[in-house]
Amino acid sequence: MLEGIIRESTGKKAVKALRRDGYLIANIYGKGLDNVNAAFKSNEYIRTVRNKDSIAFPVKVDGKELNVVVQAYESHPLTAELLHVDLMVAQPGVVTHYMVPVNPVGTPVGLKNKGLLNVAKPRLRVKAAIEALPNTIDINVNNLDVGDAVMIRDLADIENVKFTDDGRVSVLSMIKAK
């Protein structure tokens, strides 16, 4: 479990000192909960997020265990080092927006016809409760040929999960290789 500390000061000087010591600045929030200004060891945070098996993962801050979901993050434009992360508490029964990763399944026919599989939306925005949320949205791409695309309206409905993007938005497509 990822353990963090509470930040007493939220000023620029204190944030710089924490980053110098190898900490990642985080804000933890949720519906009806007080915001928590926290900091995690940067390397431990990255290891935890890469090795998680679901969208939500547990953290421990100030003796309290929270199940959180990454909502947004900020990275340095040149070094790509993580600077800041927003974590939302995944409360049971509360319906809210989540970003769910797309997982193309299979080998497209278009690969033999000199095409490339283009993943236009690697994550889809959905509205659901944490209990109904799938870990990934699997899309079968076996029948895709060059020029074909999968739109959000083409995806199978998932019980208690609503796609919030427009149905005309392309998720995957087979494009012609140059």
Secondary structure as UniProt FT lines:
FT   STRAND          2..6
FT   HELIX           12..20
FT   TURN            21..22
FT   STRAND          23..29
FT   TURN            31..32
FT   STRAND          36..41
FT   HELIX           42..50
FT   STRAND          57..61
FT   TURN            62..63
FT   STRAND          64..75
FT   TURN            77..79
FT   STRAND          82..89
FT   TURN            92..93
FT   STRAND          96..105
FT   HELIX           109..111
FT   TURN            112..114
FT   STRAND          115..119
FT   STRAND          123..128
FT   TURN            130..132
FT   STRAND          137..140
FT   TURN            142..143
FT   TURN            146..147
FT   STRAND          149..151
FT   HELIX           152..154
FT   TURN            159..160
FT   STRAND          161..163
FT   TURN            167..168
FT   STRAND          170..176
//
